[in-house]
Amino acid sequence: MKRPRSSWYTRMTSSRRGSRPIQNSLLICAAGLLFLRLSGVFCLANEAALEQAARLETQGRFSEAAVVLQLAVDRKDGARKELEFALERLRRIKLDFPFTEAALFADVKKAVRNLTWQEYEEWVRGGRFDSRMIDGQRRFMVASVSNLFFRYPELAPRRLASKDLSDLQKRQWETCVTIKTRALADHHGLKTIHDSERPALLAGLMLAMALSLAACNRGTTNS
């Protein structure tokens, strides 16, 4: 004959059974919190990589910035599209600023009559040419010569016959087409382009303007 169970045992058993839904709810909440925390870690890693790359770019350390972004892409941290765009943007900036100071002088000297190194250095110090520090070296914009005559029309009498700009124009046109294609690839259209993409788009528009200006200047000189 079984002894009747005491009231305390009955209460304990019923409390355990009633606690199972609570335990299940706690497990679900813990899993949700873990998911949110992991998501936050990926977002922070993405932001950290972008911020670090931006800081290195400001300091002129483009190669290091590219390594930071590439590592983040390889780790698949956060939004891959933003990281890849930032990496591509660094590459295009380096293409837009290809000239060293000596290389730019050689091009400007072919376009400006009786230009001396001393005069050229004064122009550089005066900010007549767009430039950026890239990996410890000052680099100058690809459209520096055409921009010089556009900004300082008083140099027109000293302008020499233009050289063949077909290769330069081709590179600029390809850059513009690539940027436009990327912008149109977004099905939302130009009105919803991400803020981080607008500098590159503006750079493309500037290149298009420089291209048109170079063509006009070339036609004027030949005439």
Secondary structure as GFF3:
##gff-version 3
##sequence-region A 1 223
A	DSSP	alpha_helix	7	58	.	.	.	ID=ss1
A	DSSP	alpha_helix	62	75	.	.	.	ID=ss2
A	DSSP	alpha_helix	80	96	.	.	.	ID=ss3
A	DSSP	alpha_helix	101	111	.	.	.	ID=ss4
A	DSSP	alpha_helix	117	125	.	.	.	ID=ss5
A	DSSP	beta_strand	131	134	.	.	.	ID=ss6
A	DSSP	beta_strand	137	140	.	.	.	ID=ss7
A	DSSP	alpha_helix	144	151	.	.	.	ID=ss8
A	DSSP	three_ten_helix	153	158	.	.	.	ID=ss9
A	DSSP	alpha_helix	166	185	.	.	.	ID=ss10
A	DSSP	three_ten_helix	190	192	.	.	.	ID=ss11
A	DSSP	three_ten_helix	195	197	.	.	.	ID=ss12
A	DSSP	alpha_helix	198	222	.	.	.	ID=ss13
###
